[in-house]
């Protein structure tokens, strides 16, 4: 057993590589899309299609800035989950397994997700 092994695990000092961070964010975004994302989407769709009064309420609600920020966050969850999922599928097919490719594809997931979300944010504002 190595002697330089730490006795206590300090989570604040552990540096995760960027592929690990992307993988963790992929899981977190999937959970956040599942629980608050799907019920909010279904409830909004029900109100939107239910009646004219529901349609006007949804239009009014979607004009609020905090709701727009929430929509942008929800869209980032979706785009990040989609891009990271494509990356994971490529890794499953043995594309980009070398460390430098894995790091570059992780950075691409962040950049592509950010720019698509930025475009969506500009479109809804």
C-alpha positions as CSV (number, residue, x, y, z in Angstrom):
1,X,0.0,0.0,0.0
2,X,1.4,3.4,-0.9
3,X,2.4,5.6,2.0
4,X,1.6,8.9,0.3
5,X,-2.1,8.1,0.0
6,X,-4.4,10.7,1.6
7,X,-6.2,9.7,4.8
8,X,-9.2,12.1,4.3
9,X,-10.9,12.9,1.1
10,X,-11.1,16.7,0.6
11,X,-13.5,17.2,-2.3
12,X,-12.6,20.9,-2.6
13,X,-9.0,20.0,-3.6
14,X,-9.8,17.3,-6.2
15,X,-9.4,18.6,-9.8
16,X,-11.6,16.9,-12.2
17,X,-10.6,16.7,-15.9
18,X,-12.9,18.4,-18.4
19,X,-14.3,15.1,-19.8
20,X,-15.4,14.1,-16.3
21,X,-17.0,17.5,-15.8
22,X,-18.9,17.2,-19.1
23,X,-20.0,13.7,-18.1
24,X,-21.3,14.9,-14.7
25,X,-23.1,17.9,-16.3
26,X,-24.6,15.4,-18.8
27,X,-26.2,13.5,-16.0
28,X,-27.3,16.6,-14.1
29,X,-28.8,18.1,-17.2
30,X,-30.7,14.8,-17.8
31,X,-32.1,14.8,-14.3
32,X,-33.1,18.5,-14.6
33,X,-34.8,17.9,-17.9
34,X,-36.7,15.0,-16.6
35,X,-38.1,16.4,-13.4
36,X,-38.9,20.1,-13.7
37,X,-38.5,20.2,-17.5
38,X,-41.1,17.7,-18.6
39,X,-43.9,18.6,-16.1
40,X,-43.5,22.4,-16.9
41,X,-43.5,21.7,-20.6
42,X,-46.6,19.5,-20.4
43,X,-48.5,21.9,-18.1
44,X,-47.6,24.9,-20.4
45,X,-48.7,22.9,-23.5
46,X,-52.0,22.0,-21.8
47,X,-52.7,25.6,-20.9
48,X,-51.6,26.8,-24.3
49,X,-53.9,24.4,-26.2
50,X,-56.7,24.3,-23.7
51,X,-58.5,27.6,-24.3
52,X,-58.1,31.2,-25.4
53,X,-57.7,32.3,-21.8
54,X,-55.0,29.8,-21.2
55,X,-53.2,30.9,-24.3
56,X,-53.2,34.6,-23.2
57,X,-52.0,33.6,-19.7
58,X,-49.1,31.6,-21.1
59,X,-48.2,34.5,-23.5
60,X,-48.3,36.9,-20.5
61,X,-46.2,34.5,-18.3
62,X,-43.6,34.0,-21.1
63,X,-43.1,37.7,-21.3
64,X,-41.7,37.9,-17.7
65,X,-37.9,38.2,-17.6
66,X,-37.4,35.5,-14.9
67,X,-39.4,33.1,-17.0
68,X,-37.3,33.9,-20.0
69,X,-34.1,33.2,-18.0
70,X,-35.7,30.0,-16.8
71,X,-36.4,29.0,-20.4
72,X,-32.9,29.8,-21.5
73,X,-31.5,27.7,-18.6
74,X,-33.9,24.8,-19.6
75,X,-32.8,25.2,-23.2
76,X,-29.1,25.0,-22.1
77,X,-29.9,21.8,-20.2
78,X,-31.4,20.4,-23.4
79,X,-28.5,21.5,-25.7
80,X,-25.8,20.4,-23.3
81,X,-27.5,17.0,-22.8
82,X,-27.9,16.6,-26.6
83,X,-24.3,17.6,-27.4
84,X,-22.8,15.5,-24.6
85,X,-25.1,12.6,-25.6
86,X,-23.7,12.7,-29.2
87,X,-20.2,12.8,-27.7
88,X,-20.9,9.8,-25.5
89,X,-22.3,7.9,-28.5
90,X,-19.2,8.7,-30.5
91,X,-17.1,7.4,-27.6
92,X,-19.2,4.2,-27.5
93,X,-18.4,3.8,-31.2
94,X,-14.6,4.2,-30.4
95,X,-14.3,7.6,-31.9
96,X,-12.2,10.1,-30.0
97,X,-10.9,7.8,-27.3
98,X,-7.4,9.3,-27.2
99,X,-7.0,11.8,-24.3
100,X,-6.4,14.9,-26.6
101,X,-9.5,14.1,-28.6
102,X,-11.6,13.5,-25.5
103,X,-10.5,16.9,-24.1
104,X,-11.2,18.6,-27.4
105,X,-14.6,17.1,-27.8
106,X,-15.5,18.1,-24.2
107,X,-14.5,21.6,-25.0
108,X,-16.6,21.5,-28.2
109,X,-19.6,20.3,-26.2
110,X,-19.3,23.4,-24.0
111,X,-18.8,25.8,-26.8
112,X,-21.5,24.5,-29.1
113,X,-24.0,24.3,-26.2
114,X,-23.2,27.9,-25.2
115,X,-23.5,29.3,-28.7
116,X,-26.8,27.5,-29.5
117,X,-28.2,28.6,-26.1
118,X,-27.0,32.2,-26.8
119,X,-28.7,32.2,-30.2
120,X,-31.9,30.9,-28.6
121,X,-31.7,33.5,-25.8
122,X,-31.4,36.3,-28.4
123,X,-34.3,34.9,-30.4
124,X,-36.7,34.8,-27.4
125,X,-35.7,38.1,-26.0
